[in-house]
Amino acid sequence: MDVLWSAEGDAMLTVREVHGELAAQRDIAYTTVMTVMDRLAKKALVEQEKDGRAYRYRARASRGAMTAELMRDTLSDFGSGSRESALVAFVEEASSEDIAALKQALAELSDS
């Protein structure tokens, strides 16, 4: 996902391009990348588009949007009391930078 998120603009990448980026950092098989990309497409985490004999891929959403969705999904699995305690536990362990970002986001929400 990091490779797709770092692609310029709305670029769609082939498995070969994703593999090339990953292989520069570690030893990874082309077929492994192909399998993972296919699974990500089946889970609707990436968009898949046929381009000749190959497929091109791009992330369905930004890193921030996907992270927020995962957090919402996780919180929705809890009852209301458990949700509150999970959020409190998260904030208690958040860094000062995270808390500042949360305060800013909450302020922007209350302004709109």
Order of alpha helices (4+ residues) and beta strands (2+ residues): alpha-beta-alpha-alpha-beta-beta-alpha-alpha-alpha
